[in-house]
Amino acid sequence: MTDGFITESNEFLEKLVYSEDRVKTLEDTFNKKADIKDERANFYKFLTLQTKHGFSGKKDAKALAAMVDSAKKMNGNKKEGWAKYSERVNNLLLRQQVIDFKSTTAPNRKKTMSEIKSLLHKSLTNDIIPPEQKEEKANKYPSNLDKQLNTQKLLKKKWDEINARKTQDNNVKNHFEPIAGWEFLCVQKMNNAQVASFLDLMENESTKMRDNVTLLPFFKQDLEQNKTVFGTRKIHRRIIARDMELLGKNSQSLQKDERFLEVWAAKLDRVTDLNPIYNDEIRTKYLQKLKKWMDQYLKGGAPSLKALILYNLLADQERLGKYDKELFREYLSVPKKSSYNQSIAQTKKWKSFADFEYGITTKSLSKIGNDEELVYRYFRKLFQKKDEQAKKWTDFVDTDYVKAVLCESRLMNDTSGKSSDLKKMYTKVRGKYAVQNLEKKVIIEVEQANQRYYQVNDNVNIKVLVKNANDLQIN
């Protein structure tokens, strides 16, 4: 051991604290061979390196990493270091674990939490428990009541009773409370009748149990073996998003079940305290996520859900000043009845049609109601380009409607240079006085790209499309 430092004197501590290079000071002070295993030398070297590198997150702090490994081996090990266990060295090791908590592995985090709990419990127990309670605890009489009232054992005993041959009873709901589902029943193997009763028992509970266990196996068994129709159980709407995906991935029948798909689609929405009606960014992210999901899973059936998603995507794109032609075409191809496809709808072999009043349990998707205005605005925007032809759209939209919108769009913008041909076509599809009526038509239309909501002190700017309106007053 180094002479002169049997205890850490003020002189030594002052010299270390005020030193410009503390590591060098320690090396000069503890310079003998025996100092390699000296607890004091290692403690101060560890403390110095931890202060220098511990919180920086630098990957090149190799000296600190080596010191951590060395301290673990030497603390309380006579052969490797010092025989007497050093609490202050152990505290530095624990401190380093806390510093590295976010970047380390799950087992290491669990170990750190365990050590902190044991450390706090020791001191907190002494502070919290009054002396009289300590004395009462010390004089406690022996009892086997705790063993008899063991929850797991009692639940197991009851479970064995209802599954015994003589006393078998598949009505789980009659024998257990919902808390037993969380504690015990969620990991038991059940027959079909027991599964049905168990799901009835848990109808008002979360479907996520202890230790990250869920009720997924029971839902799968109930749907496949009991032939339960999805949506007939109250608990179906409580299934977590992850389990909805696992159920839907491997079931072709569920991928065609609109009730299942609408619950799944709603579960994809982010849970937040922000209202998507007033927060366009959140709504846009959800719609983009929903589009990817729809392309993967919404392949057959569910026209109402598909139309709802695509309509909201189109409206959101228009808000951003974008007009996606392929997305618009996909929407028009969904089976539906509207003023713009009356003739076409009769020629198609569509079995079911989209319901414009259909909605799901999320604020991010607005019901369609009437899509005619949006469809008209999209066509009007697309037909402003000279190369866009009407015949490209007649698979899903009535020919006369497409030609009429094309003529209106180009006559009002005067971009074609073929106004006479357009007037003839417009007269043919809309009647003798159609051109005159269009010339006199008054249009006052608030553009969809306008900001929708304002704060109290914001300047309000609104873009309005006008035709034949010389003066416009806004209250």
Secondary structure, DSSP 8 states (H G I E B T S, - for coil): --TT-SS--HHHHHHHHT-S-HHHHHHHHS-SGGGGG-HHHHHHHHHHHHHHHTTT--TT-HHHHHHHHHHHHHBT-TTTSBSS--HHHHHHHHHHHHHTTTTS-HHHHHHHHHHHHHHHHHHHHHHHS-HHHHHHHHT----SHHHHT-HHHHHHHHHHHHHSTTT----GGGT--HHHHHHTGGGS---HHHHHHHHHHTTTS-SB-GGG-BSHHHHHHHHHTS---TTSSGGGGG--HHHHHHHHHT-TTGGG-HHHHHHHHHHTS---SS-TTT-HHHHHHHHHHHHHHHHHH--SS-HHHHHHHHHHHHHHHHHTT---HHHHHHHHTS----TTSHHHHHHS--SS---TT---S-TTS---S--HHHHHHHHHHHTTSTT--GGGGTTTS-HHHHHHHHHHHHHHHT-SS-HHHHHHHHHHHH-TTHHHHHHH--EEEE-TTS-----TT------EEEES-S-----
